[in-house]
Amino acid sequence: MKKTILIGVSGGIACYKAIEVVNQLKKEGYNVEVIMTRAAQEFIAPLTFKTMSHNPVITDMFDPVREWDTKHIDLAKAADVFVIVPATANIIGKIANGIADDMLTTTVMAARSPVLIFPAMNTFMYENTILQENIEKLKKHGYHVYGTAKGELACGDIGTGKLLDWQEIVKEIKTFL
Ligand SMILES: Cc1cc2nc3c(=O)[nH]c(=O)nc-3n(C[C@H](O)[C@H](O)[C@H](O)COP(=O)(O)O)c2cc1C
């Protein structure tokens, strides 16, 4: 049976790299489901992920079409691996503190599969001690939080916080399948 990879996309400029991740995993024959935060939809239209994954994209906790079901639980159960890419400082902070106020964070809360988190943000945000404490807390609770690359960021700064290359992300995901 096809393995299911659940991809959570949060609202960072590196969202576009998640498109390649989804594209590659779909090409390799996996079932790929995508959840986008509201902020992520400011960067990329859900239609792009829908077209790449061949699945509807989940964008809203209270979608009237699905009001009657508990999609977050179904997705959490279906996932063989759950990947958050890119992971914003905000989403990391919310997960680390048990906040479940949207579809992505609520589904993470219900997850039983390995959860892989790929942070991406400005260097100053990444080096913020609260963010680093949140990452340590997530690791302590069994989440797989990856490092970042060093290089030129979208804001023009040079430093850490850059999302890993999509090829590396795909390789890491496949080690869990
Ligand atoms: C142009 C732009 C780029 C951004 N890039 C990032 C980013 O790379 N990483 C990050 O943590 N936040 C970034 N943000 C801020 C997030 O969008 C903001 O914190 C948002 O609340 C995140 O929501 P979410 O975590 O629910 O997706 C950016 C904001 C803007 C306007």
The ligand as a Gaussian input file, in Angstrom:
#p B3LYP/6-31G(d) Opt

LIG

0 1
 C        7.674000      38.514000       3.438000
 C        7.598000      37.734000       4.718000
 C        8.445000      36.674000       4.902000
 C        8.417000      35.917000       6.091000
 N        9.276000      34.878000       6.226000
 C        9.291000      34.187000       7.388000
 C       10.210000      33.126000       7.558000
 O       10.987000      32.764000       6.657000
 N       10.204000      32.466000       8.752000
 C        9.370000      32.807000       9.778000
 O        9.442000      32.199000      10.841000
 N        8.452000      33.802000       9.617000
 C        8.402000      34.493000       8.461000
 N        7.486000      35.506000       8.298000
 C        6.539000      35.802000       9.393000
 C        5.384000      34.812000       9.422000
 O        4.655000      34.848000       8.191000
 C        4.439000      35.137000      10.607000
 O        5.144000      34.931000      11.826000
 C        3.169000      34.322000      10.574000
 O        2.403000      34.650000      11.716000
 C        3.427000      32.827000      10.561000
 O        2.204000      32.119000      10.632000
 P        2.145000      30.521000      10.593000
 O        3.238000      30.022000      11.466000
 O        0.794000      30.205000      11.136000
 O        2.260000      30.112000       9.178000
 C        7.497000      36.266000       7.119000
 C        6.615000      37.330000       6.901000
 C        6.668000      38.053000       5.723000
 C        5.700000      39.193000       5.543000

